[in-house]
Every structure is written in C-alpha cells, then in structure tokens.
Amino acid sequence: MVGLLILLLKILGILVLATYVIFRLNLDGMTLRLLEPVVHKLCGHDKKW
C-alpha cells in the first residue's frame, strides 16, 4: 500500500514538473495538441486505480 502511494506521488511530481517546464518554455499550441492524446491515455489508465 505504501509502495503504491509512493509511486503515485512520483507520477504526480513528474506530471507537475512536466507541466511547469511546458509553461516555462511557453511552447506553442501545436506541441500541446500533440501531447493531449498522450495525457488522455495516461489519465484513462489511471482511472483504474
């Protein structure tokens, strides 16, 4: 149970960091649109938990 919690926290930290980097670099809308399907796919898998 603790291992799962640590894993979730790591994933959350990576997502937050990635989001921060994307906004910090101010990437254009095209790049964000390319990433959208990946994000939706990841969120879809996370709903099982």
SULHU-V507682 format. One record per residue. N is the residue number from 0. RES is the residue in three letters. PSI is psi in radians with two decimals (NA if undefined). OMEGA is omega in whole degrees, -180 to 180 (999 if undefined). BURIAL is 1 if it has 24 or more other C-alpha atoms within 12 Angstrom, else 0. Layout:
n=N res=RES psi=PSI omega=OMEGA burial=BURIAL
n=N res=RES psi=PSI omega=OMEGA burial=BURIAL
This chain:
n=0 res=MET psi=-0.78 omega=179 burial=0
n=1 res=VAL psi=-0.67 omega=179 burial=0
n=2 res=GLY psi=-0.71 omega=179 burial=0
n=3 res=LEU psi=-0.72 omega=180 burial=0
n=4 res=LEU psi=-0.77 omega=179 burial=0
n=5 res=ILE psi=-0.72 omega=179 burial=0
n=6 res=LEU psi=-0.78 omega=179 burial=0
n=7 res=LEU psi=-0.71 omega=179 burial=0
n=8 res=LEU psi=-0.68 omega=178 burial=0
n=9 res=LYS psi=-0.79 omega=179 burial=0
n=10 res=ILE psi=-0.78 omega=180 burial=0
n=11 res=LEU psi=-0.75 omega=179 burial=0
n=12 res=GLY psi=-0.72 omega=179 burial=0
n=13 res=ILE psi=-0.74 omega=180 burial=0
n=14 res=LEU psi=-0.75 omega=179 burial=0
n=15 res=VAL psi=-0.77 omega=180 burial=0
n=16 res=LEU psi=-0.77 omega=179 burial=0
n=17 res=ALA psi=-0.75 omega=179 burial=0
n=18 res=THR psi=-0.77 omega=179 burial=0
n=19 res=TYR psi=-0.80 omega=-179 burial=0
n=20 res=VAL psi=-0.75 omega=-180 burial=0
n=21 res=ILE psi=-0.84 omega=-179 burial=0
n=22 res=PHE psi=-0.62 omega=-180 burial=0
n=23 res=ARG psi=-0.73 omega=179 burial=0
n=24 res=LEU psi=-0.21 omega=178 burial=0
n=25 res=ASN psi=0.93 omega=180 burial=0
n=26 res=LEU psi=2.65 omega=-178 burial=0
n=27 res=ASP psi=2.94 omega=-176 burial=0
n=28 res=GLY psi=-0.54 omega=-179 burial=0
n=29 res=MET psi=-0.77 omega=180 burial=0
n=30 res=THR psi=-0.74 omega=180 burial=0
n=31 res=LEU psi=-0.66 omega=179 burial=0
n=32 res=ARG psi=-0.61 omega=178 burial=0
n=33 res=LEU psi=-0.56 omega=-178 burial=0
n=34 res=LEU psi=-0.39 omega=-176 burial=0
n=35 res=GLU psi=-0.87 omega=-180 burial=0
n=36 res=PRO psi=-0.63 omega=179 burial=0
n=37 res=VAL psi=-0.77 omega=180 burial=0
n=38 res=VAL psi=-0.77 omega=-180 burial=0
n=39 res=HIS psi=-0.66 omega=180 burial=0
n=40 res=LYS psi=-0.77 omega=180 burial=0
n=41 res=LEU psi=-0.75 omega=-180 burial=0
n=42 res=CYS psi=-0.66 omega=179 burial=0
n=43 res=GLY psi=-0.71 omega=179 burial=0
n=44 res=HIS psi=-0.61 omega=-178 burial=0
n=45 res=ASP psi=-0.42 omega=-178 burial=0
n=46 res=LYS psi=-0.38 omega=178 burial=0
n=47 res=LYS psi=-0.54 omega=-179 burial=0
n=48 res=TRP psi=NA omega=999 burial=0
